[in-house]
Structure formats: structure tokens, C-alpha cells
Amino acid sequence: MAVTVFVSGATGFIAQHIVQQLIERGYNVIGSVRSASKGDQLKESLKSDKFSYEIVADIQKEGAFDEALKKHPEVTVFLHTASPFHFNTTDIEKDLLLPAIEGTKNALSAIKAHAPQVKRVVVTSSYAAMFEDDNNPNYTANEASWTKLTWEQAKENPLNGYIASKTFAEQAAWDFVKEQKPHFQLSIVNPVYVFGPQAFDSDAVGTLNTSSEIINSLLKLGPKDEIPEMQGGYIDVRDVARAHLVAFESDAAIGQRILTTNKERFSTYAIVEIIRENFAQYKDQLPAVNTHSHEEAIGKGCKLDPSKSWKILGFEPIDLKKSVIDSVAQILKNKQ
């Protein structure tokens, strides 16, 4: 009998890839969505009878996941991916901090109270929760790094709010396990900037999710425009999804933070160069890249050491070139 996996926030960028990969691997999937229209749309895109959905309109509401889990005693794995990722807010506490923290607590509380058969839980956190000294080239970030923002600092601006929301939500998950001693084992996945194609071609239109929009926005530059400088760790969305599967399938992942990143960083200069070299229509449209710009940009960030995580994951990550090419090809397909 196929194992049934519950995926919260099933319509998210990463979550859709997780759902796809689970179905390909023969799992049954129950996804939580905010509305029937979103659930129906995902079901239509997946075209699989292995997927069904439950409506959880507000993950922040106490008992949000109780009914969904009561209805599905067949669920033995819970992947909690639902959490806000945007910077469009004037009330950081209400829009970012509380939904992330309370959503995580509600998911874990529901599993403890109503799903004694669930043995493995994976929470999607972020490298944001490991943002200890990201702008220090002499520092090396790894699975033991923790962001040290206070609640007051979190409310200063939306970027701080997002970083803190991931940090506090992840800390709440570890605290829950430590204090409540539930019947399930916890693993956390911490991705950096997530690139790569949308799970469905039809979604690659308009303004994309926060990470994908970096590539999408660079396509709109003119030949005389300056390339906006940005750099950071990167990972392909297909690898993040795969990491979630390993996180509950492998005993080596129990109690671990899994830092999903390539060892080297990306820069917007490197992305523009990849696009110019691989898409003829952009060769003259996008600005030329200064040879040293990429090295200078990535030299401003700390080093990344995800070696412990890749030992657990046991597969090679997709490189920046493939991630960018697949993303741009999908965007262009929708423009035809």
C-alpha cells in the first residue's frame, strides 16, 4: 500500500515540485490549500488521482490543521512548506512573523494531537535562519549557523521581518520537539535563493515568486542598463524538492538541519552572462558583463559549507547554468 504524505501550502513554488516528485515516486499526496479554486487548479495541472486536497484557509488560526488530519488517518508523513515569503507588507508582525510561527506550531500541535501514526515531519525553513554573518567574507556558514535578530529588529523592515520569521518559526519547531517530546521525528530543510523552472509551464507568466523573479527581471534589461548587483547562495527548486523526500526517507536526516545550497554563490552578472551566451535573442539585448564583476560581487559574501547536508542528501546539485537556462526557456515558451 502506498504511503500517504501531507504537504501544507501545496500550491507554493517549492511545494508543487515536491508534490510532483512524490507522485512520480508512487506516494499518495494530500495537499492543504487556501481555497477550492487553488486546489482544483493544482489537481488539474497534476492530472493524477494520487493527489487530493483539504482547505486550510488560515494556517495561523488555532487548530488550523486539526480537521484535515482527523479526516486522513492514512497520512504517515507531514511536510510543512506553508509560510509567507514576500516583502510587500506594512505590518511585519501580522503579515510575516505570526503566520510563520503560529502556522508551524499549529501544524506540529495537530500532528501530536490527531495523527499518532505520523512518524516523520519535515519543515521548510530557509538559509535566512542561518544568516549569522552573511556579509563577512572571512566567515563560513554551515548547518550550525543561526540568525541572531531580535523581535524588535525584525519589525524594522520587511527584509528583517522575513529573515526573522524563518528563524523564529524554525526555533519554534525545535522547541516543540524538545519540550513536547512528540511521537514523530523532525527534519528541517534550509534552502538559499531557489531558482529553476516553475512546476507547470502555465505558471511562468507575469510576476514570479521572489527568487524566480530575479532571473525574470534581468530579462527586461536593455543593452545600456546597469546590471543591478545581487549575489547569494543558490539552489535549483528541483533539488530542494528532492531534499524534502530524502529528509523523511533517510534516517540520517532525523534531527538535522539540511542546508540546500551549491558551495559557490551566484551573482546577477553570472546570470546575465549565462543568458547572453545561451539565448541568441538576448545577446545584444542585455548589457555586456564586466569580466571581474562576478568575482567582486561574490567576494562580498561569506563562504558556504553545506558538506554535512550533501552527505545526507547523497546527490549532486544542479548547477547555475542549467537552472538559469531551464528557467529562461520556460519563460520564453509562454511568450510565443
Long-range contacts (C-beta under 8 A, 24 or more apart in sequence): 2-26, 2-27, 2-28, 2-50, 3-27, 3-28, 3-76, 3-77, 4-28, 4-29, 4-30, 4-72, 4-74, 4-75, 4-76, 4-77, 5-29, 5-30, 5-75, 5-76, 5-77, 5-78, 5-79, 5-248, 6-30, 6-31, 6-32, 6-68, 6-69, 6-72, 6-75, 6-77, 6-78, 6-79, 6-118, 7-31, 7-32, 7-79, 7-81, 8-32, 8-56, 8-59, 8-65, 8-78, 8-79, 8-80, 8-81, 8-82, 8-103, 8-107, 9-59, 9-80, 9-81, 9-82, 9-83, 10-39, 10-42, 10-53, 10-81, 11-38, 11-39, 11-41, 11-42, 12-81, 12-82, 12-209, 13-194, 13-198, 13-199, 13-209, 13-211, 13-212, 13-237, 14-81, 14-124, 14-191, 14-194, 14-237, 14-240, 14-241, 14-244, 15-79, 15-81, 15-82, 16-42, 16-45, 16-198, 16-199, 16-200, 16-203, 17-199, 17-237, 17-238, 17-240, 17-241, 18-79, 18-81, 18-241, 18-244, 18-245, 19-46, 19-51, 19-199, 20-46, 20-199, 20-241, 21-238, 21-241, 21-242, 21-245, 22-245, 23-48, 23-50, 23-51, 25-245, 26-50, 28-74, 30-54, 30-68, 30-72, 30-75, 32-56, 32-59, 32-65, 32-68, 32-82, 34-58, 45-199, 45-200, 45-202, 56-82, 59-99, 59-102, 59-103, 59-106, 59-107, 60-98, 60-99, 60-102, 60-103, 60-106, 61-106, 62-102, 62-106, 63-106, 63-110, 64-103, 64-106, 64-107, 64-110, 65-106, 65-107, 65-110, 65-111, 66-110, 66-113, 66-114, 68-110, 69-110, 69-111, 69-114, 69-115, 70-114, 73-115, 73-117, 75-115, 75-117, 75-118, 76-117, 76-118, 76-119, 76-120, 77-118, 77-119, 77-120, 77-121, 77-122, 77-248, 78-107, 78-111, 78-115, 78-118, 78-120, 78-121, 78-122, 78-184, 79-121, 79-122, 79-124, 79-244, 79-248, 80-104, 80-107, 80-108, 80-121, 80-122, 80-123, 80-124, 81-124, 81-244, 82-107, 83-124, 83-165, 83-166, 83-169, 84-162, 84-165, 85-162, 85-209, 85-210, 86-158, 86-162, 86-210, 87-158, 87-159, 87-161, 87-162, 87-210, 88-158, 89-158, 89-161, 92-154, 92-155, 92-157, 92-158, 92-160, 92-161, 93-154, 93-155, 93-161, 95-161, 96-158, 96-161, 96-162, 96-164, 96-165, 97-151, 97-154, 97-155, 97-161, 97-164, 97-165, 97-168, 99-165, 100-165, 100-166, 100-168, 100-169, 101-165, 101-168, 101-169, 101-172, 103-169, 104-169, 104-170, 104-172, 104-173, 104-176, 105-172, 105-176, 108-173, 108-176, 108-177, 108-180, 108-182, 109-176, 111-182, 111-184, 112-180, 112-182, 112-183, 112-184, 116-183, 118-183, 118-184, 119-183, 119-184, 119-185, 120-184, 120-185, 120-187, 120-247, 120-248, 120-254, 121-184, 121-185, 121-186, 121-187, 121-248, 122-186, 122-187, 122-188, 122-189, 122-244, 122-247, 122-248, 123-169, 123-170, 123-173, 123-186, 123-187, 123-188, 123-189, 124-188, 124-189, 124-191, 124-244, 125-166, 125-169, 125-170, 125-173, 125-188, 125-189, 125-190, 125-257, 126-166, 126-190, 126-191, 126-192, 127-190, 127-191, 127-192, 127-233, 127-259, 127-261, 128-162, 128-163, 128-166, 128-167, 129-163, 129-166, 129-167, 129-170, 129-171, 129-190, 130-190, 130-257, 130-259, 131-163, 131-167, 133-302, 134-301, 134-302, 135-300, 135-301, 135-302, 136-302, 137-299, 137-300, 137-301, 137-302, 137-303, 138-302, 139-302, 139-303, 140-302, 140-303, 140-304, 140-305, 141-259, 141-302, 141-303, 141-304, 141-305, 142-259, 142-304, 142-305, 142-306, 142-307, 142-308, 143-190, 143-256, 143-257, 143-258, 143-259, 143-306, 143-308, 143-309, 170-257, 185-254, 185-255, 186-254, 186-255, 187-247, 187-248, 187-253, 187-254, 187-255, 187-256, 187-258, 188-247, 188-256, 188-257, 188-258, 189-240, 189-243, 189-244, 189-247, 189-258, 189-260, 190-257, 190-258, 190-259, 190-260, 191-235, 191-240, 191-243, 191-260, 191-261, 192-232, 192-233, 192-234, 192-235, 192-259, 192-260, 192-261, 192-304, 193-232, 193-233, 193-234, 193-235, 193-266, 194-234, 194-235, 194-236, 194-237, 194-240, 195-234, 195-235, 195-236, 195-237, 195-266, 195-320, 195-323, 195-324, 195-327, 196-236, 196-237, 196-238, 196-239, 196-318, 196-323, 196-326, 196-327, 197-237, 197-326, 197-327, 197-329, 197-330, 198-330, 201-330, 201-333, 201-334, 202-334, 204-327, 204-330, 204-331, 204-333, 204-334, 205-334, 212-327, 214-268, 214-271, 215-271, 215-324, 215-327, 215-328, 215-331, 216-327, 216-331, 218-268, 218-271, 218-272, 218-275, 218-286, 219-275, 219-282, 219-286, 219-328, 219-331, 221-272, 221-285, 221-286, 221-287, 222-285, 222-287, 223-284, 223-285, 223-286, 223-287, 223-288, 224-287, 225-287, 226-287, 227-268, 227-269, 227-272, 227-287, 227-289, 227-293, 228-268, 229-267, 229-268, 229-269, 229-293, 229-297, 230-267, 230-268, 230-297, 231-265, 231-266, 231-267, 231-268, 231-297, 231-298, 231-300, 231-301, 232-265, 232-266, 232-301, 233-261, 233-262, 233-265, 233-266, 233-301, 233-304, 234-261, 234-262, 234-265, 234-266, 234-320, 234-323, 235-260, 235-261, 235-262, 235-317, 236-317, 236-318, 236-322, 236-323, 238-318, 239-315, 239-317, 239-318, 242-313, 242-315, 243-313, 246-312, 246-313, 246-314, 246-315, 250-312, 250-314, 252-311, 252-312, 253-312, 256-308, 256-309, 256-312, 257-309, 258-309, 258-312, 258-313, 259-304, 259-306, 259-308, 259-309, 260-306, 260-309, 260-313, 260-317, 261-304, 261-306, 262-304, 262-317, 262-319, 262-320, 263-304, 263-305, 263-306, 264-298, 264-304, 265-298, 265-301, 265-304, 266-298, 266-320, 267-293, 267-294, 267-297, 267-298, 268-297, 269-293, 269-294, 269-297, 270-294, 270-320, 271-320, 271-324, 274-320, 274-321, 274-324, 274-325, 275-324, 275-328, 278-321, 278-324, 278-325, 278-328, 279-328, 279-332
